[in-house]
Amino acid sequence: MPRFKEWLAFYLTDPPNEQTADDDIPFCHSRVLALYLDGSIDADTAADQITAPIPAAGDAGQELFTLWALLGQAMVESPADRGKVLDLLRAIRSLPTTTNVNWQDLPLFDRIWYEWHRVPHRYDMWDLEFVSQGAKAQQRICVEEEGKAEAEMYGELIPAE
């Protein structure tokens, strides 16, 4: 089982608080993603449910951050599910615009992807002697998976001109 699915299963077995689990947005996003990835719900249903906690009015920045961070992590950590995550992103893009969120634009997704998956690699660790070969190998795998995910997103989500 990929690391991401192990993390997702662990996170879902330990909700933040039994009485407020439905109010904990990262928990709600994770629960919907788990249901979608195991085939219990389809992409359109998952899109409706995973975006439901995001306010239709007011500042949705933090809620969008938690959603996009989770989906970005799923694309990198679980390559076998990357196609399903792309289908979910397409389903989210087809949601109707609310007062606060134009889903067609996947607002802030590009910025969060850049900050989580591009900025950390600005610093060249490859030549640092104190970094173990194992850590360097693991970092290379991570960079490769991020690159593959980004290429697939570009090919799938960016319309041809």
SVG drawing of the C-alpha trace seen along z (x, -y; Angstrom):
<svg xmlns="http://www.w3.org/2000/svg" viewBox="-24 -38 55 40">
<polyline fill="none" stroke="black" stroke-width="0.4" points="0.0,0.0 1.5,-3.4 2.5,-5.7 -0.2,-8.2 -3.0,-5.6 -1.4,-4.5 -1.4,-8.1 -4.9,-8.6 -6.2,-5.5 -4.3,-6.4 -5.7,-10.0 -9.2,-8.7 -9.0,-6.3 -8.1,-9.1 -10.4,-12.0 -9.5,-15.2 -12.5,-15.0 -15.5,-12.6 -18.1,-15.4 -16.5,-17.8 -15.2,-15.4 -17.8,-16.6 -16.7,-20.2 -12.9,-19.5 -12.4,-20.5 -9.1,-18.5 -10.8,-15.4 -13.9,-15.9 -11.7,-16.3 -9.7,-13.2 -12.9,-11.1 -14.4,-12.1 -11.1,-11.4 -10.8,-8.0 -14.3,-7.1 -13.6,-8.3 -10.2,-6.5 -11.7,-3.2 -14.5,-3.5 -17.4,-4.0 -18.4,-7.3 -17.9,-8.7 -16.0,-11.9 -19.0,-14.1 -20.3,-13.1 -16.8,-13.4 -16.5,-16.9 -19.8,-18.0 -18.9,-16.6 -15.2,-17.6 -16.0,-21.2 -19.1,-21.4 -17.2,-22.7 -15.8,-25.6 -17.8,-28.7 -19.8,-30.2 -19.1,-33.7 -16.3,-35.2 -12.7,-34.1 -12.2,-30.6 -8.4,-30.7 -7.6,-28.4 -10.2,-25.8 -9.0,-25.9 -5.4,-25.5 -6.3,-22.3 -8.2,-20.9 -5.5,-21.6 -2.7,-20.5 -4.4,-17.1 -5.1,-16.6 -1.6,-17.7 -0.1,-15.2 -2.3,-12.5 -1.0,-13.1 2.6,-12.8 2.4,-10.1 0.0,-7.8 0.9,-7.6 -1.5,-4.8 -4.4,-7.1 -3.2,-10.1 -5.7,-9.6 -8.5,-9.5 -7.3,-12.6 -7.2,-14.4 -10.8,-13.2 -11.8,-14.7 -10.1,-18.0 -12.0,-18.0 -15.2,-17.3 -14.4,-20.2 -13.8,-22.5 -17.3,-21.7 -19.0,-22.8 -21.1,-26.0 -19.5,-29.2 -20.5,-30.5 -20.4,-34.0 -16.9,-33.3 -15.3,-30.6 -15.1,-30.2 -14.4,-26.5 -13.5,-26.5 -10.3,-28.3 -9.3,-25.9 -8.5,-29.0 -5.1,-29.0 -4.3,-25.5 -1.4,-26.6 0.0,-28.8 -0.2,-26.0 1.3,-23.4 4.2,-25.8 4.8,-26.5 4.6,-22.8 6.2,-21.0 8.4,-23.5 9.9,-25.9 11.3,-23.2 13.6,-22.1 15.2,-25.5 17.9,-24.7 20.4,-22.2 21.0,-19.5 22.6,-17.1 26.1,-18.3 25.8,-18.5 28.1,-16.0 26.1,-15.6 23.0,-14.5 23.0,-10.7 22.8,-8.9 19.5,-7.3 18.0,-10.7 19.2,-11.9 17.7,-8.9 14.4,-9.4 14.5,-13.1 15.1,-12.1 12.1,-9.8 10.0,-12.6 11.2,-15.1 10.5,-12.6 6.9,-11.9 6.3,-15.7 7.5,-16.2 5.4,-13.4 2.3,-14.7 2.9,-18.2 3.3,-17.0 0.1,-15.0 -1.8,-17.9 -0.5,-20.1 -1.5,-17.6 -4.9,-16.9 -6.1,-20.2 -4.6,-22.9 -6.7,-23.4 -4.9,-23.3 -4.8,-26.6"/>
</svg>
